[in-house]
Amino acid sequence: MPKTISIDDLVRPNIRALKPYRSARDDYDKGTLLDANENSYGSPVHVEGLNRYPSPYQWELRSKLADLRGVRTENVFVGVGSDEAIDLLMRIFCEPGQDRILITPPTYGMYEVSANIHNIPVDKVLLTPEFDVDPEAVLENVRENTKMILLCSPNNPTGNDLSVDAMKHIAGEFTGIVVIDEAYVDFSDRESLAGEVAQYPNLVVLQTLSKAFGLAGIRLGIAIAAEDIIRYMLKVKAPYNVNSLTSYYARKAFDNLESVRFNIEKIKEERDRLAKALSMQPFVKKVYPSDANFLLFKIEHARAVYQKLAEQGVIVRYRGNEPRCDNCLRVTVGTPDENDLFLSTLKEVTA
């Protein structure tokens, strides 16, 4: 059973007291709009409405996302990629130079970068050799001023899901904020933990339209959490953080969910084919299980192979500098033709 937690008590005092900027669109968004110093003659770009500021709260978009994940609109925040949500959460809950966060390498690098920007000390508990989270080890390394634990599932760069029971155990025992980054969850066979925010008031689930929706270019990130947390995120964010074009294309994507689901299944099929093909190559030492749209694999002389692939115009990611990822490369699952080109080029540069 989750512990009783007061979100207000976890928030930095200056954030609790903050009087947010009130934009013109907080009050009215229809009528003869002469309140925000916009250009009433319009824009040279022929897209309707670009001369007007977008909705500060994006209710329609948030409602569509809420319906998709089975939560209430008030449980959803949208921002400029998941990175904005990560940044906001640290600003809201962590006193610079005083409070700490805990991460579980190998993991997404922006958690530590964002913490460093805010002068927040970072503690690290390695994932197990199987790349799963050890909940007891995590909780044993929580300090008095640890305010946030960040977990990535499916994990980047390893591709695998972390144990759901372990993540819930951490959320239930930790009295700070637990962030679970689900950027790749739609490629997994498990359900999103978004519905658990009603059970765990300290849980924040991050998602994105960059991966399964194929909309990396519009930079739309999502945070799903208890209404208390979302209220603070809306309070601290920039007034018009999600622009009109991003909102438009994100909403349009919900008219084509069957296409999104079809592409997810094709990627999963190609992921399995690519994993099998890699595992059959004598120069590949291990292909790690993946619940994402990429594969991590171990290969001799990984950095040299990475550079040779790049010279041939095939770009993968070298991950050998991450803990437990010696001589590892990460390859995104592409189209069948892209995957065939990758495999043939890999054979060529390792011959």
Residue, then its C-alpha position, 0 to 999 in steps of 0.5 A: m500500500p503506497k505511503t501517505i504523501s503530501i505533494d505540497d510538502l515536497v514542492r520547493p517553498n518558492i514554487r509553492a509561493l510562486k504567482p505564475y504569469r497570467s497570459a492573455r489567453d488565460d482569460y479569453d480565446k474567442g472574440t475580437l482579440l485586441d489584448a495580446n499585441e498580436n499581428s491582426y493582419g496575419s502571417p506570410v505563412h498560409v496556415e490559419g491562426l498562426n498570428r494568434y497565440p496558442s492555448p496555454y493549457q491545450w485542453e483538447l490535446r490533453s483530453k485526447l491523450a487522457d482518453l488514450r491512456g485511460v486517465r483524466t484530462e487533469n492528469v495530463f501535461v504536455g510540453v516540448g518533448s519529455d525533456e521539458a517535463i524532466d526539467l520542470l519536475m526538477r525545478i519544482f521539487c529539487e532545491p539546487g545544491q541541496d536535494r538529490i536525485l537517484i538514477t539507475p545506469p545505464t539509462y537515458g543521459m538527459y536525467e543527469v544532464s538536467a540535474n547538472i544544469h540545476n546543480i542537483p547532486v546525482d546518486k547512481v544505483l546500477l541496474t543488475p547484469e540482466f539490466d533490471v532494477d533492484p528495488e531494495a538496492v535503490l531504496e537502500n541508497v535513498r538519502e534524507n534529501t533524495k527528492m526524486i528517483l528516475l527509472c526508464s522502462p523500456n530502458n534506454p539504451t538497453g531496450n528491456d522493460l524493468s520489472v513492474d513489481a519492482m517499480k511499483h514497490i519503489a513508488g510505494e515505499f519512497t516518499g519523494i517523486v518517482v518518475i517512470d519514463e515510458a518513451y518506448v512503452d508502445f513497443s512493449d507487450r506490457e500496459s502503460l503504468a499511466g493508470e497507476v497514478a490514481q494509486y500512487p500520488n508520487l508517480v509521474v509517467l513520461q511519454t512522447l509522440s516521438k517514437a510510436f507516433g513517428l512525430a519526433g519533429i514536432r517535439l511533443g512530450i507528455a507527463i501523466a500524474a496526480e492532479d496536484i503534480i500537474r497543477y504545479m507543472l502548469k504553474v511553472k511552465a512557460p505560458y505558451n510552451v506548446n506551439s500551434l503547429t505542434s498541437y495541430y499535428a499531434r491532434k491530427a495523429f489521433d485521427n489515424l491511430e490505426s496507422v500508428r498501431f499498424n506501424i508499431e506491429k511492423i516495427k516489432e516484426e522487423r525488430d524480431r527479424l533484425a535480432k535473429a539476423l544479428s544473433m546468427q553473425p559470428f562477430v556478434k557476441k550478444v543481442y539483448p532482449s528488447d521491448a523498444n524500437f531498437l536493439l543493443f548488441k555486443i560486438e568485438h571492437a565496437r567503436a571501430v565498427y561504429q566508425k566504419l559503419a558511419e564512413q559507409g553512411v550507416i549511422v548507429r549509436y556507440r554505447g560502450n561508454e555506458p556501465r555494463c555496456d562494454n563493446c555495445l552498439r545500439v541500432t534503431v529498427g528501421t524499414p526492411d530496406e534500411n535493416d537489410l542495408f545495415l546488416s549487409t554493411l555490418k558484414e562488410v565492415t567486419a569481414 
